[in-house]
Each structure stands twice: as C-alpha cells, then as structure tokens.
C-alpha cells in the first residue's frame, strides 16, 4: 500500500447519500462546509430524492460550487436486496471521489467542525494507519446528547484485528452505528470498495487488516428518530444472515482471517457473525409477532426457519416481548375496555397490562 508522508495534506472525500430528509441533509452538509480542514471533498448522491431534497441539494451547490452531485433518477433502496443501496449508491459516490481518505455519512447524521482535521491528522501522524474513527455521540429528539466515551475505551492506535476481536468479546472498545470509519482509499479498494455488506465488511474485512486510529475528540453525531433505517428494516422482517453468508462464502472472510491471524481467531469471527445473525433473526421474529406484524414474521421464518440456532434463540426473545405481545393481543381482540374496568375495580393487578404497554 502507498503510505502518507508526514508533510502531506490528504483530501477527505465525504460521501452523503440522500432521499427524503431535506432538513437533516441541510444540517449535515452545513457541518461539512464548516470544517476546519481545508481539504474536504463533498459528494452528494441524489438517490432519486424528493423535490424538497433536490431543492436543498441545489441550495448547497449554489453556496459551494465545488460540491459534486451524483444523480440516480430512481431510488435504489430495495427491501429484497439490502446491499443494493451500498453497491450502487455508495459505490457511485466512491467512484466520483478523488480524496486519499474516504468517509460515508448518512444524511441524518453530522460531524463536529474539526472532525475531518482530526481524522486527517491520525493518518499523517502514523503512515501505517489505514482506518480511523471518531467518537459517536447519540442524540435524542430534542437535542439531548448521550455520553458514549465509556463504550469507546482504546488507545489512539491499535491493530485493527485486536479491535475487532475486542468488540466480539464484549469489551468497551467500539460502540458505533454502522461502523462509520474513515478509510484510506487504497485500503478500501483492496477490501472490495462499497460492494459487500458494510458493517461487518468494514470491521472484519478492512479495519482488521491494518492499523486503526481513534480520536475521542472528533465528534460524530447520529440521531434517534422514527425513520431510522434499523427500525424500518426490523418492521419489514429483514435479516443480516444472507449477508453474513456472502462475506464468508464470496468474500472468503474466514480464509483471509486464517491466513493473516490464524485458525482460532478466524473461527471466532465466523461463529460470532452467525450467532448474532440467528439471535437477530429470533429478535426480529419475536418483535414482529408481538406487534402482530404477521407478514413480516412469516418473512423471517422463510429465511431462517430451517436453522436450529434460530429456534434455540427464540424462547428468550419471546420472553422479552411477552408484555408487549399480551397488550397487543388484548387490543386486537377488543378486550382492553374490559381490562381497564377490572383494573379500576381491583379485579386485575395490572402486572401484564401496564398503561405503558396497553396504550
């Protein structure tokens, strides 16, 4: 790989794809325009966006003509293929970029004004660094920021595979939605670009095979809101299992880990991915049953119903969802008024039908 010299000033290419969140998009782009690092390339990928989003894109380009815009006439998201958005929209942004460093951020997130500068300095300071990340700061509706420092306890630099294994083992070394790493372009291309499932691919397929940097003062903010992608995918009953299989079979992840780090770490990564995938499937199934979204629950069964690991994980997930399931069944059967009367007259203790569950 080509290394960055200490006296170089690498350009950070930031890819932002957008569809229907114009005000959040404006906030995110304004944060990028305010960066203290002068070498920032902004690429907006218009993913068949709404007219309101297109207006914001045009407004941002008027303010900064150097912003690049890649346009898809039709939205590329697909419930049938979660990876389509990554390998089309994100990859198109990568192909349009020219920076030595590449960073993707969602249009509902934003970064502090010194984020790109702090990231760039990690790479300049250590030429062996291939990936870097800042401190993720979750933000509640209303603007309340959540202190996430105790979930991200690690040195400024460390071998990437040690970070990945520490995360697998439950150590407080990494807590970040989507694993939003800034990646050196050559490392990203060598790892396949944005063409395979992004979260596990980034951590296990790219970060692991180099030195990774961390600056807890480089703040990156992500919002809690009703239209978060993970909430929508849960309600639809979509699973990560097929993408884990793709990484193991098509990307040859286990073989790569075995060659670089040995049989035991490779097997640890594989077993972890599959365990999480089946646990996530059980959680998704139980959640959709509890919410009486039976079509989505059936979609889960069609994907994993033949795997024993799914059924082993299911009882615990149903136990966690029992109160919500009971409350929704009561509502669906039209029995809530009856239970309300019983509660008022002392005929039910409310243990399984608390107000917060039966509303």
C-alpha positions as CSV (number, residue, x, y, z in Angstrom):
1,X,0.0,0.0,0.0
2,X,1.0,3.6,-0.6
3,X,1.7,5.4,2.7
4,X,1.0,9.0,3.5
5,X,4.0,11.1,4.4
6,X,4.0,13.4,7.4
7,X,4.1,16.6,5.3
8,X,1.2,15.6,3.1
9,X,-2.3,17.1,3.5
10,X,-4.7,14.4,2.4
11,X,-8.1,15.2,1.0
12,X,-11.1,13.7,2.9
13,X,-13.8,12.7,0.5
14,X,-17.2,12.7,2.3
15,X,-20.0,10.8,0.6
16,X,-23.6,11.7,1.6
17,X,-26.5,9.8,0.0
18,X,-29.9,11.3,0.4
19,X,-33.6,10.6,-0.4
20,X,-36.3,12.3,1.8
21,X,-34.8,14.1,4.8
22,X,-34.1,17.6,3.4
23,X,-33.7,19.5,6.7
24,X,-31.4,16.9,8.1
25,X,-29.5,16.9,4.9
26,X,-29.0,20.7,5.1
27,X,-27.7,20.4,8.6
28,X,-25.3,17.7,7.7
29,X,-23.9,19.5,4.6
30,X,-23.6,22.8,6.5
31,X,-21.5,20.9,9.1
32,X,-19.2,19.7,6.3
33,X,-18.9,23.2,4.8
34,X,-17.8,24.5,8.2
35,X,-14.9,22.0,8.6
36,X,-11.6,23.5,9.8
37,X,-9.7,21.1,7.5
38,X,-9.4,22.9,4.1
39,X,-9.1,19.7,2.0
40,X,-12.6,18.3,2.2
41,X,-14.4,17.0,-0.9
42,X,-18.2,16.7,-0.6
43,X,-20.1,14.2,-2.8
44,X,-23.9,14.2,-2.5
45,X,-25.5,11.2,-4.1
46,X,-29.1,12.1,-5.0
47,X,-30.8,8.7,-4.6
48,X,-33.9,9.5,-6.6
49,X,-34.7,12.1,-3.9
50,X,-37.8,14.0,-3.2
51,X,-38.3,17.5,-4.7
52,X,-37.7,19.1,-1.2
53,X,-34.3,17.3,-1.0
54,X,-33.4,18.3,-4.5
55,X,-34.0,21.9,-3.5
56,X,-31.6,21.6,-0.6
57,X,-29.0,20.0,-2.9
58,X,-29.3,22.9,-5.3
59,X,-29.1,25.4,-2.4
60,X,-25.9,23.7,-1.1
61,X,-24.3,23.7,-4.6
62,X,-25.0,27.4,-5.0
63,X,-23.3,28.0,-1.7
64,X,-20.3,25.8,-2.7
65,X,-20.0,25.0,-6.4
66,X,-17.2,22.5,-5.7
67,X,-19.7,20.1,-4.2
68,X,-20.1,17.1,-6.5
69,X,-23.6,15.6,-7.2
70,X,-24.2,12.1,-8.5
71,X,-27.8,11.6,-9.5
72,X,-29.9,8.4,-9.6
73,X,-33.3,9.0,-11.3
74,X,-34.9,6.2,-9.3
75,X,-34.3,5.3,-5.7
76,X,-32.0,2.4,-5.3
77,X,-33.2,1.0,-2.0
78,X,-34.6,-2.4,-2.2
79,X,-36.3,-4.5,0.6
80,X,-35.5,-7.5,-1.4
81,X,-31.7,-6.7,-1.5
82,X,-30.4,-4.6,1.3
83,X,-27.0,-4.5,-0.2
84,X,-28.2,-2.8,-3.5
85,X,-28.0,0.6,-1.9
86,X,-24.4,0.1,-0.8
87,X,-23.1,-1.3,-4.0
88,X,-24.9,1.2,-6.3
89,X,-25.3,4.5,-4.4
90,X,-22.3,4.3,-2.1
91,X,-20.1,2.9,-4.7
92,X,-21.1,5.6,-7.2
93,X,-20.0,8.2,-4.6
94,X,-16.7,6.4,-4.2
95,X,-16.1,6.4,-7.9
96,X,-16.8,10.1,-8.1
97,X,-14.4,10.9,-5.2
98,X,-10.7,11.7,-5.6
99,X,-9.5,12.0,-2.0
100,X,-6.9,9.9,-0.3
101,X,-9.3,9.3,2.5
102,X,-13.0,8.3,2.1
103,X,-15.8,8.7,4.6
104,X,-19.5,7.9,4.2
105,X,-22.1,9.6,6.4
106,X,-25.9,9.2,6.3
107,X,-27.9,12.3,5.6
108,X,-29.5,12.3,9.1
109,X,-26.1,12.5,10.8
110,X,-23.4,15.2,11.1
111,X,-19.9,15.8,12.4
112,X,-18.2,18.4,14.5
113,X,-16.4,21.2,12.6
114,X,-12.9,19.8,13.4
115,X,-13.8,16.1,12.6
116,X,-12.1,15.9,9.2
117,X,-9.0,17.7,10.5
118,X,-8.6,15.3,13.5
119,X,-9.2,12.3,11.2
120,X,-6.6,13.5,8.7
121,X,-4.0,14.1,11.4
122,X,-4.3,10.5,12.5
123,X,-3.2,9.3,9.1
124,X,-0.5,11.9,8.8
125,X,0.9,11.1,12.2
126,X,1.0,7.3,11.6
127,X,1.6,6.3,8.0
128,X,0.7,2.7,8.9
129,X,-2.9,3.8,9.8
130,X,-5.4,2.5,7.2
131,X,-8.7,3.4,9.1
132,X,-9.8,5.9,11.7
133,X,-12.8,6.8,13.6
134,X,-14.1,9.5,16.0
135,X,-16.4,9.3,19.0
136,X,-20.0,8.6,18.1
137,X,-22.4,10.8,20.0
138,X,-26.1,9.6,20.0
139,X,-28.6,12.5,20.1
140,X,-32.1,12.1,21.4
141,X,-35.1,14.0,20.0
142,X,-34.9,17.5,21.4
143,X,-31.1,17.6,21.2
144,X,-30.0,15.7,24.3
145,X,-26.5,14.2,23.7
146,X,-25.6,10.9,25.3
147,X,-22.0,10.5,26.7
148,X,-20.6,7.5,24.9
149,X,-17.0,7.7,26.0
150,X,-17.0,4.7,28.3
151,X,-18.1,2.5,25.5
152,X,-15.1,3.5,23.4
153,X,-12.1,2.9,25.5
154,X,-9.0,2.2,23.4
155,X,-5.6,3.8,22.5
156,X,-5.0,6.3,19.7
157,X,-3.7,3.5,17.5
158,X,-4.1,-0.3,17.7
159,X,-4.0,-3.3,15.3
160,X,-7.4,-3.5,13.6
161,X,-7.9,-7.2,14.3
162,X,-7.4,-6.6,18.0
163,X,-10.2,-4.0,17.9
164,X,-12.5,-6.4,16.0
165,X,-11.8,-9.3,18.4
166,X,-12.2,-7.0,21.4
167,X,-15.6,-5.9,20.1
168,X,-16.6,-9.6,19.6
169,X,-15.6,-10.3,23.2
170,X,-17.8,-7.6,24.5
171,X,-15.1,-5.2,25.6
172,X,-15.8,-1.5,25.7
173,X,-13.6,-0.7,22.7
174,X,-16.2,0.2,20.0
175,X,-19.7,1.5,20.0
176,X,-20.7,3.0,16.7
177,X,-23.8,2.7,14.5
178,X,-22.8,1.4,11.1
179,X,-19.1,1.4,11.8
180,X,-18.5,4.8,10.2
181,X,-14.8,4.6,9.6
182,X,-12.7,7.0,7.6
183,X,-10.8,4.6,5.3
184,X,-7.7,5.1,3.2
185,X,-8.7,4.8,-0.4
186,X,-6.2,2.1,-1.3
187,X,-7.3,0.0,1.7
188,X,-11.0,0.5,0.8
189,X,-10.4,-0.6,-2.8
190,X,-8.3,-3.5,-1.8
191,X,-11.1,-4.6,0.5
192,X,-13.7,-4.6,-2.3
193,X,-15.0,-1.0,-2.0
194,X,-18.6,-0.5,-1.2
195,X,-19.7,-3.7,-2.7
196,X,-20.5,-6.0,0.2
197,X,-22.4,-5.7,3.5
198,X,-21.0,-2.6,5.0
199,X,-20.9,-3.1,8.8
200,X,-19.2,-6.5,9.2
201,X,-17.3,-5.9,6.0
202,X,-15.8,-2.7,7.3
203,X,-14.8,-4.1,10.7
204,X,-13.8,-7.6,9.8
205,X,-12.8,-7.2,6.1
206,X,-11.0,-3.8,6.1
207,X,-10.3,-2.4,9.6
208,X,-8.9,-5.8,10.8
209,X,-6.2,-5.8,8.1
210,X,-4.3,-2.7,9.2
211,X,-3.7,-0.2,12.0
212,X,-6.8,1.7,13.1
213,X,-6.8,5.2,14.7
214,X,-9.1,6.8,17.2
215,X,-9.6,10.3,18.4
216,X,-12.3,10.7,21.1
217,X,-12.4,14.5,20.5
218,X,-13.5,14.0,16.9
219,X,-17.2,14.0,17.4
220,X,-19.7,12.4,15.0
221,X,-23.4,12.7,15.8
222,X,-26.2,10.4,14.9
223,X,-29.9,11.0,15.6
224,X,-32.6,8.8,17.2
225,X,-35.7,9.2,15.2
226,X,-38.8,7.3,13.9
227,X,-37.4,6.8,10.4
228,X,-34.0,5.2,11.4
229,X,-33.2,2.5,8.8
230,X,-32.8,-0.2,11.5
231,X,-36.3,0.4,12.8
232,X,-37.8,0.2,9.3
233,X,-35.9,-3.0,8.5
234,X,-37.0,-4.6,11.7
235,X,-40.6,-3.9,10.9
236,X,-40.2,-5.4,7.5
237,X,-38.6,-8.5,8.9
238,X,-35.3,-8.3,7.1
239,X,-32.2,-10.2,8.2
240,X,-28.4,-9.9,8.1
241,X,-27.9,-13.7,7.7
242,X,-27.7,-13.8,3.9
243,X,-25.1,-11.0,4.0
244,X,-23.0,-12.9,6.6
245,X,-23.1,-15.9,4.3
246,X,-21.9,-13.7,1.4
247,X,-19.0,-12.4,3.5
248,X,-18.0,-15.9,4.5
249,X,-18.5,-17.6,1.1
250,X,-18.0,-14.9,-1.6
251,X,-15.6,-12.6,0.2
252,X,-13.8,-15.6,1.8
253,X,-13.6,-13.8,5.1
254,X,-12.7,-16.9,7.2
255,X,-9.9,-17.8,4.8
256,X,-8.5,-14.3,4.9
257,X,-8.5,-14.3,8.7
258,X,-6.9,-17.7,8.9
259,X,-4.1,-16.6,6.6
260,X,-3.4,-13.4,8.5
261,X,-4.2,-14.2,12.1
262,X,-4.6,-18.0,12.5
263,X,-7.4,-20.6,12.7
264,X,-8.7,-19.7,16.1
265,X,-9.4,-16.0,15.5
266,X,-10.9,-16.8,12.1
267,X,-13.3,-19.3,13.6
268,X,-14.1,-16.9,16.4
269,X,-15.2,-14.3,13.8
270,X,-17.2,-16.8,11.8
271,X,-19.0,-18.2,14.9
272,X,-19.8,-14.7,16.2
273,X,-21.3,-13.5,12.9
274,X,-23.6,-16.5,12.7
275,X,-24.6,-16.4,16.3
276,X,-25.5,-12.7,16.1
277,X,-27.3,-13.3,12.8
278,X,-29.5,-16.0,14.3
279,X,-30.1,-14.1,17.5
280,X,-31.1,-11.1,15.4
281,X,-33.5,-13.3,13.4
282,X,-35.1,-14.5,16.6
283,X,-35.4,-11.0,17.9
284,X,-36.9,-9.8,14.7
285,X,-39.4,-12.6,14.6
286,X,-40.5,-12.2,18.2
287,X,-40.8,-8.4,17.8
288,X,-43.0,-8.7,14.7
289,X,-45.2,-11.3,16.4
290,X,-45.5,-9.1,19.4
291,X,-46.5,-6.2,17.2
292,X,-48.9,-8.5,15.3
293,X,-47.0,-7.9,12.0
294,X,-47.5,-11.4,10.9
295,X,-46.5,-11.0,7.3
296,X,-43.1,-9.7,8.4
297,X,-42.8,-12.6,10.9
298,X,-43.5,-15.1,8.2
299,X,-40.8,-13.5,6.1
300,X,-38.3,-14.2,8.9
301,X,-39.5,-17.8,9.1
302,X,-39.0,-18.3,5.4
303,X,-35.4,-17.1,5.8
304,X,-34.2,-19.0,8.9
305,X,-37.0,-21.4,9.9
306,X,-34.8,-24.4,8.9
307,X,-31.9,-23.5,11.2
308,X,-31.8,-25.0,14.7
309,X,-29.8,-22.0,16.0
310,X,-32.8,-19.8,15.3
311,X,-35.2,-21.9,17.3
312,X,-32.7,-22.1,20.2
313,X,-32.6,-18.3,20.4
314,X,-36.3,-17.8,20.1
315,X,-37.7,-18.6,23.7
316,X,-35.6,-15.9,25.3
317,X,-36.7,-13.3,22.7
318,X,-40.3,-14.2,23.2
319,X,-39.9,-13.9,27.0
320,X,-38.5,-10.4,26.5
321,X,-41.5,-9.5,24.3
322,X,-44.3,-11.1,26.4
323,X,-45.7,-7.9,27.9
324,X,-46.0,-6.2,24.5
325,X,-47.5,-9.3,22.9
326,X,-50.1,-9.6,25.6
327,X,-51.0,-6.0,25.4
328,X,-51.4,-6.1,21.6
329,X,-53.5,-9.3,21.7
330,X,-55.8,-7.6,24.2
331,X,-56.2,-4.6,21.9
332,X,-56.7,-6.7,18.8
333,X,-59.4,-8.8,20.5
334,X,-61.1,-5.6,21.7
335,X,-60.7,-6.6,25.4
336,X,-58.9,-3.5,26.6
337,X,-62.0,-1.8,27.9
338,X,-62.8,-4.9,30.0
339,X,-59.3,-5.0,31.5
340,X,-59.5,-1.3,32.2
341,X,-62.7,-1.8,34.1
342,X,-61.2,-4.7,36.0
343,X,-58.2,-2.6,36.9
344,X,-60.3,0.2,38.2
345,X,-62.3,-2.2,40.3
346,X,-59.3,-4.0,41.6
347,X,-60.0,-7.2,39.6
348,X,-56.7,-7.2,37.9
349,X,-53.3,-6.3,39.3
350,X,-52.0,-4.9,36.0
351,X,-48.8,-6.8,36.1
352,X,-49.0,-7.8,32.5
353,X,-51.1,-4.9,31.2
354,X,-49.4,-1.8,32.4
355,X,-50.6,1.5,31.0
356,X,-47.4,2.0,29.0
357,X,-47.9,-1.4,27.3
358,X,-51.6,-1.2,26.6
359,X,-51.8,2.3,25.1
